[in-house]
Amino acid sequence: MNRVRRPKAAKHSVSPEQALRLAGRYLMNTYRRPTLVFVRGRGCYLYDHRGRKYLDFLGGLAVNALGYSHPRLTRVIRRESARAVHFSNLFHHPYQGPLARKLTEWSGLERVFFTNSGTEAVEGALKLARLAAHKRGTEGKARILALENSFHGRTFGALSITHPAKYRDPFGPLVPGVEFVRFNDVADLEAKFDDSVCGIVIEPIQGEGGIYPVSTAFWSRARELANHYGAALIADEIQSGLGRTGRPFAYQRHTGLPDIVVIAKPLAGGLPLGAILARETFAESFSPGLHGSTFGGGPLACAVALEFLSTIEDENLLENVRQRGSQLRAELTRLAGDFDFVREVRGEGLIFGIELAVEGKPYVEGALRETLIINCTHECVLRLLPPFIVTERQIDEFMRRFRQVLNKTKRPKSLPAELSESRTAAAASR
Ligand SMILES: Cc1ncc(COP(=O)(O)O)c(C=O)c1O
């Protein structure tokens, strides 16, 4: 076991035991967390309160693309926090404009609005799609199409276009005017698209849904129909974007730009920052007072985001994502051949889903005991989202130890095929 020196406790920090006790006593009960406390991270490793070192292949759920304590981000955070963490959005600061320009260069879109989170970016994108339709004077053009098996966030608009019942049903009634299209089903898309649609929202790779890429045929037809009916094609790149696939955006695998793109997660290296990117023809619908945010796009977050994107460019990290992605894919494919309960490996770049024929949770817990961090989505899909800085040796280390976890963990009962929602989605995608 790798032990490290315990760092000095920060001023307001309490003992790990107290931290767990106070969390149990005072926090709302929204997460199921293991009884350990992480105190710091460096590169692709995290350290808990006992000094145990963990190899992180979840990357803070796709946020920590440059790992932890990256020296370039740390330097900017120090510098900017000593200058100003926040001005109001009633005034300019030096970083929003350059960051917006860089995001337009990466995406091919033309205008940017900054938010604090992914779900807020989704809300803004839905508002923009409806606004653009209203401004064009198209009476009743307010329907929004989304995909089955989707996940877009937890606020009401984003929740209304999120498909699985477990997220939606406890909170109804949701926003009206939403209809779901079967995943990758072009005929269903054509049947549901008409002049009353103002926007269609697509994750180019469904993340929470179990790592399912949208097909080129589906994307192209959505682009054509959106053009034909004057609706917005909205790409939710919150999990798949900003380099995760080895391209700036996952939609760049297909031809046809979206009209609106939403991003967040890794943008500011872990500081809360999201954005709506849009073509001029949609962005022009906004005018002062129609949309806004108190915190979105503050100087500290924007300066760090500029440094994040520059680091990816300067250090050619998209190439690393592609190379390490190929290595990981080859290793996972070999592993799938060695374990009969591994049904399928899906993904590209550094976003992978390993679909099991059994429940995934015991493997996530087993991995954690072996100081590997992964997670499970959709009951049976183990998900890997390692940082873009991951090395060849770290992938070797991960695979060696992950194999041990699969070997050592007592095999859970097989999931009945009809209960495996991801199977349904997979069938639809073929
Ligand atoms: C595709 C997608 N959209 C939206 C969201 C919501 O983002 P946030 O949690 O930042 O609100 C997520 C979060 O996992 C996501 O993966």
The ligand as an ORCA input file, in Angstrom:
! r2SCAN-3c Opt
* xyz 0 1
  C     -24.624     15.150    -20.568
  C     -24.860     15.932    -19.311
  N     -25.663     16.994    -19.355
  C     -25.901     17.737    -18.252
  C     -25.331     17.422    -17.041
  C     -25.602     18.285    -15.834
  O     -24.457     19.033    -15.526
  P     -24.267     19.654    -14.060
  O     -24.159     18.525    -13.115
  O     -22.999     20.472    -14.175
  O     -25.437     20.526    -13.792
  C     -24.490     16.315    -16.946
  C     -23.899     15.918    -15.663
  O     -23.484     14.806    -15.462
  C     -24.246     15.546    -18.116
  O     -23.454     14.467    -18.093
*
